[in-house]
Amino acid sequence: LKHITVSEGNEKYCDIDGVLYNKDKTRLIYYPSNKEVVEYTLPDTVVEIERFAFRDCTYLKQITVSGGNDHYCDIDGVLYNKDKTRLIYCPSNTEVVKCTVPDTVVEIEHSAFRDCTYLKEIALPDSVTLVEYGAFYGCTSLEKITIPRGVGEIGHAVEEPDRSEIYR
């Protein structure tokens, strides 16, 4: 899917440049996985993003958050909540090889780094306590993850743990 168009008369949904939102543009529902855009700017109206809204985005390399958004921010194209306690999504087509997560982050969201095939190393700060399910699925080049001692829940974060070194 490359583009979504919602009829103007639809009472529940709308689109902005082919991306699906609820009618008042406060919830991003779905970003088309084959949308041929490498950088996306999240509008300042968005207060909620569906869990899999950016799943399997083939071309997306960077997310920028509009300066007026009170709920989200970005650092180097990676999406965070506004106070940077949750790392929400790193675009899978990013060419970042090493990611050092800011020390404000407490939680790595579900599928946050999914299919980041260029990524070789991730350093999580001591502040991280939760790494949600599938956070590193499909990171086929991943060689090293540094997990701090405070992480109490990691679930099935790594698809192939035998290919990665995990340090505590």
C-alpha positions, 0 to 999 in steps of 0.5 A: 500500500502506497497511499490512503485516500479517505472521502471528504464525507467520512465522519470518522477518518481523514488522510493527510498526504496519504496517511490515515488519521482519525477525523480530528487528526489526533490519532495516527492510525496507519502510515502506508508501508510502501509510501515512497517518502524517506522523511515523514513529519508528524503533525502537531495535532497528533496525541496518539499513534497506533501501535503498528502504525509504522510497521514494515515501512519500506522507504521511511528513514526518518521521522521528524516531529512538528515543533508544536507537538506536545506529546512526541519528539524526535532525536536524529529521526527516531520517535520518542514521547515528549519527555523522552522516557519511551523510545517508540520507533526507529524507522527500519530503513535508517542507515544507522549502524550504532544506536545509543539510547538517551539516558532519559529512556525507561521503556523500549516500545514493542517493535521499536527497532523492528527490521533495522537491518543496518543496525549492528549495535545498541547501547541501552542506558541504566534508566531502561527497565522494560524492553517490550516484545519484538523490540529488535525483531528482524535486526539481521546485522545486530551483533551486540546489545548492551542491556543494563542491570535494571531491565526486569522484563525483556520478553521475546525482544531478540529474534535470534539471540544466538547471533547476538552478544548480550551483556549485563 
